[in-house]
Amino acid sequence: MNSQTWYAHFTKSFAKLTGKSLTFILAIIMIIVWLISGPYFDFSNTWQLVINTTTTIITFIMVFVIQNTQNRDTEAMQVKLDELIRATQGAHNALLDLEELEEDEIDMFREEYEMLARKAREELEAGELDTNIPSISK
């Protein structure tokens, strides 16, 4: 198993584990135990350092886990959308892999679609259809 496969497997499993309600409950219990233990340790600097260090380490790890999970989900969604565009008759194949374009190129496409949306809303207000498919209610 190479490092990318191992890392992807680890982050997927870790994200699934940390996203469970039981994990949240355990975290709350851990905080409550820490709070209750305060008087026993005289609310010392060490007592505070334990929770600060623990939460910092967990946060640091979770940033990478969440980012990896979001990247994987976003890439999968983009592939699915690309397939829908590719398989839809009359769709513009130029929109495939749109997320890889430069911002000004994406803005050009967005402006064109905003214009189409405005035109469609005007047609609806005029009582016309915004598709070539008859409305069910008519």
C-alpha positions as CSV (number, residue, x, y, z in Angstrom):
1,M,0.0,0.0,0.0
2,N,1.6,3.3,-1.1
3,S,1.6,6.4,1.0
4,Q,-1.3,8.1,-0.9
5,T,-3.5,5.0,-0.6
6,W,-2.7,4.7,3.1
7,Y,-3.3,8.4,3.7
8,A,-6.6,8.4,1.8
9,H,-7.7,5.2,3.7
10,F,-6.7,6.8,7.0
11,T,-8.5,10.1,6.4
12,K,-11.6,8.4,5.1
13,S,-11.8,6.1,8.1
14,F,-10.8,8.9,10.6
15,A,-13.4,11.3,9.2
16,K,-16.1,8.6,9.4
17,L,-15.1,7.9,13.0
18,T,-14.9,11.5,14.1
19,G,-18.2,12.3,12.4
20,K,-20.2,9.9,14.6
21,S,-22.4,11.2,17.5
22,L,-20.6,8.9,19.9
23,T,-17.3,10.7,19.2
24,F,-19.0,14.0,19.9
25,I,-20.4,12.7,23.2
26,L,-17.0,11.3,24.2
27,A,-15.4,14.7,23.5
28,I,-18.1,16.4,25.7
29,I,-17.4,13.9,28.5
30,M,-13.7,14.5,28.2
31,I,-14.3,18.3,28.6
32,I,-16.6,17.7,31.6
33,V,-14.0,15.4,33.3
34,W,-11.3,18.1,32.6
35,L,-13.6,20.7,34.2
36,I,-14.4,18.6,37.2
37,S,-10.7,17.8,37.7
38,G,-9.9,21.6,37.9
39,P,-10.3,21.9,41.7
40,Y,-8.3,18.7,42.3
41,F,-5.3,20.2,40.4
42,D,-6.0,23.7,41.8
43,F,-6.7,25.0,38.3
44,S,-2.9,25.0,37.7
45,N,-1.1,25.9,34.6
46,T,-0.4,22.3,33.9
47,W,-4.1,21.5,34.2
48,Q,-4.8,24.2,31.6
49,L,-1.9,23.1,29.4
50,V,-3.3,19.6,29.1
51,I,-6.6,20.7,27.5
52,N,-4.9,23.4,25.4
53,T,-2.3,21.0,24.0
54,T,-4.9,18.2,23.5
55,T,-7.3,20.4,21.6
56,T,-4.5,22.0,19.5
57,I,-3.2,18.6,18.4
58,I,-6.7,17.4,17.6
59,T,-7.5,20.6,15.7
60,F,-4.3,20.4,13.8
61,I,-5.0,16.8,12.7
62,M,-8.6,17.5,11.9
63,V,-7.7,20.3,9.5
64,F,-5.9,17.9,7.3
65,V,-8.5,15.2,7.6
66,I,-11.4,17.6,6.7
67,Q,-9.5,19.2,3.8
68,N,-8.6,15.7,2.4
69,T,-12.3,14.6,2.7
70,Q,-13.6,17.8,1.1
71,N,-11.1,17.6,-1.7
72,R,-12.0,14.0,-2.5
73,D,-15.8,14.8,-2.3
74,T,-15.4,17.8,-4.5
75,E,-13.4,15.9,-7.1
76,A,-15.9,13.1,-7.1
77,M,-18.8,15.6,-7.5
78,Q,-17.0,17.3,-10.4
79,V,-16.5,14.0,-12.2
80,K,-20.2,13.2,-11.8
81,L,-21.2,16.7,-13.1
82,D,-18.8,16.3,-16.0
83,E,-20.5,13.0,-16.8
84,L,-24.0,14.6,-16.7
85,I,-22.8,17.3,-19.1
86,R,-21.2,14.8,-21.4
87,A,-24.2,12.5,-21.5
88,T,-26.9,15.3,-21.9
89,Q,-27.8,16.0,-25.5
90,G,-27.4,19.7,-26.3
91,A,-25.2,20.4,-23.3
92,H,-22.1,22.5,-23.8
93,N,-19.1,20.2,-23.5
94,A,-16.9,23.3,-23.0
95,L,-18.3,23.3,-19.4
96,L,-16.5,20.0,-18.8
97,D,-13.7,20.4,-16.3
98,L,-14.7,24.1,-15.8
99,E,-13.1,24.2,-12.4
100,E,-9.7,24.0,-14.0
101,L,-10.1,27.3,-15.9
102,E,-8.7,30.6,-14.8
103,E,-11.1,32.9,-12.9
104,D,-11.7,35.3,-15.7
105,E,-12.7,32.4,-18.1
106,I,-15.1,31.1,-15.5
107,D,-16.5,34.6,-15.0
108,M,-17.2,34.8,-18.8
109,F,-19.2,31.5,-18.6
110,R,-21.0,32.7,-15.5
111,E,-22.0,36.0,-17.1
112,E,-23.4,34.2,-20.1
113,Y,-25.5,31.9,-17.8
114,E,-26.7,34.8,-15.7
115,M,-27.9,36.5,-18.9
116,L,-29.7,33.3,-19.9
117,A,-31.3,33.1,-16.4
118,R,-32.5,36.8,-16.6
119,K,-34.0,36.1,-20.0
120,A,-35.8,33.0,-18.8
121,R,-37.2,34.8,-15.8
122,E,-38.5,37.6,-18.1
123,E,-40.1,34.9,-20.3
124,L,-41.8,33.4,-17.3
125,E,-43.1,36.8,-16.2
126,A,-44.5,37.2,-19.7
127,G,-46.3,33.9,-19.3
128,E,-44.0,32.0,-21.6
129,L,-42.1,28.7,-20.8
130,D,-38.5,28.8,-19.9
131,T,-37.9,25.3,-21.3
132,N,-39.0,23.4,-24.4
133,I,-40.9,21.1,-22.2
134,P,-44.6,21.8,-21.6
135,S,-45.5,22.6,-18.0
136,I,-47.4,20.0,-16.0
137,S,-49.8,22.5,-14.6
138,K,-50.9,23.7,-18.1
